[in-house]
Amino acid sequence: MKLNDIRISAIGGTLCSIWASISLGDVLQTVLTAALGTLISFATSRLLVRLGKRKR
């Protein structure tokens, strides 16, 4: 076996083991948490921009 074949086999095995351990519930929870974090970040930045304009 060549070194590249061993690397590809190791990466493939790692990806398969990770894929098997992730459930749909985990993926949905991650997506919802990311969406909520994005909304809060956006709202906070907009609020800070408005507060900055008032002080001028």
Phi and psi in degrees as GROMACS dihedral restraints (atoms count N, CA, C in turn):
[ dihedral_restraints ]
;  ai    aj    ak    al  type     phi  dphi    fc
    3     4     5     6     1   -87.2    20    10
    4     5     6     7     1   163.4    20    10
    6     7     8     9     1   -61.7    20    10
    7     8     9    10     1   -38.0    20    10
    9    10    11    12     1   -64.6    20    10
   10    11    12    13     1   -37.7    20    10
   12    13    14    15     1   -63.6    20    10
   13    14    15    16     1   -40.6    20    10
   15    16    17    18     1   -66.0    20    10
   16    17    18    19     1   -42.6    20    10
   18    19    20    21     1   -62.8    20    10
   19    20    21    22     1   -45.3    20    10
   21    22    23    24     1   -63.1    20    10
   22    23    24    25     1   -40.6    20    10
   24    25    26    27     1   -64.3    20    10
   25    26    27    28     1   -41.8    20    10
   27    28    29    30     1   -65.8    20    10
   28    29    30    31     1   -43.5    20    10
   30    31    32    33     1   -64.8    20    10
   31    32    33    34     1   -43.1    20    10
   33    34    35    36     1   -62.1    20    10
   34    35    36    37     1   -42.8    20    10
   36    37    38    39     1   -65.0    20    10
   37    38    39    40     1   -39.9    20    10
   39    40    41    42     1   -64.3    20    10
   40    41    42    43     1   -45.7    20    10
   42    43    44    45     1   -63.2    20    10
   43    44    45    46     1   -39.6    20    10
   45    46    47    48     1   -65.3    20    10
   46    47    48    49     1   -39.6    20    10
   48    49    50    51     1   -70.4    20    10
   49    50    51    52     1   -36.0    20    10
   51    52    53    54     1   -67.8    20    10
   52    53    54    55     1   -44.2    20    10
   54    55    56    57     1   -59.0    20    10
   55    56    57    58     1   -39.1    20    10
   57    58    59    60     1   -71.2    20    10
   58    59    60    61     1   -25.9    20    10
   60    61    62    63     1   -91.0    20    10
   61    62    63    64     1    -7.8    20    10
   63    64    65    66     1   -96.2    20    10
   64    65    66    67     1   127.2    20    10
   66    67    68    69     1  -100.5    20    10
   67    68    69    70     1   165.3    20    10
   69    70    71    72     1   -63.8    20    10
   70    71    72    73     1   -35.7    20    10
   72    73    74    75     1   -62.0    20    10
   73    74    75    76     1   -39.8    20    10
   75    76    77    78     1   -64.3    20    10
   76    77    78    79     1   -41.4    20    10
   78    79    80    81     1   -65.3    20    10
   79    80    81    82     1   -44.4    20    10
   81    82    83    84     1   -63.8    20    10
   82    83    84    85     1   -41.0    20    10
   84    85    86    87     1   -63.5    20    10
   85    86    87    88     1   -40.4    20    10
   87    88    89    90     1   -65.5    20    10
   88    89    90    91     1   -42.6    20    10
   90    91    92    93     1   -63.9    20    10
   91    92    93    94     1   -44.6    20    10
   93    94    95    96     1   -66.1    20    10
   94    95    96    97     1   -40.1    20    10
   96    97    98    99     1   -64.7    20    10
   97    98    99   100     1   -41.6    20    10
   99   100   101   102     1   -64.7    20    10
  100   101   102   103     1   -41.5    20    10
  102   103   104   105     1   -65.0    20    10
  103   104   105   106     1   -43.0    20    10
  105   106   107   108     1   -64.6    20    10
  106   107   108   109     1   -42.6    20    10
  108   109   110   111     1   -62.2    20    10
  109   110   111   112     1   -38.7    20    10
  111   112   113   114     1   -65.0    20    10
  112   113   114   115     1   -44.0    20    10
  114   115   116   117     1   -63.8    20    10
  115   116   117   118     1   -42.6    20    10
  117   118   119   120     1   -66.3    20    10
  118   119   120   121     1   -41.2    20    10
  120   121   122   123     1   -62.6    20    10
  121   122   123   124     1   -43.8    20    10
  123   124   125   126     1   -63.6    20    10
  124   125   126   127     1   -46.4    20    10
  126   127   128   129     1   -63.2    20    10
  127   128   129   130     1   -39.9    20    10
  129   130   131   132     1   -65.2    20    10
  130   131   132   133     1   -42.7    20    10
  132   133   134   135     1   -66.1    20    10
  133   134   135   136     1   -39.2    20    10
  135   136   137   138     1   -64.5    20    10
  136   137   138   139     1   -40.4    20    10
  138   139   140   141     1   -64.3    20    10
  139   140   141   142     1   -42.3    20    10
  141   142   143   144     1   -66.0    20    10
  142   143   144   145     1   -35.2    20    10
  144   145   146   147     1   -65.2    20    10
  145   146   147   148     1   -43.2    20    10
  147   148   149   150     1   -65.7    20    10
  148   149   150   151     1   -40.5    20    10
  150   151   152   153     1   -65.8    20    10
  151   152   153   154     1   -35.5    20    10
  153   154   155   156     1   -67.1    20    10
  154   155   156   157     1   -34.9    20    10
  156   157   158   159     1   -71.7    20    10
  157   158   159   160     1   -32.6    20    10
  159   160   161   162     1   -68.2    20    10
  160   161   162   163     1   -34.0    20    10
  162   163   164   165     1   -74.8    20    10
  163   164   165   166     1   -17.2    20    10
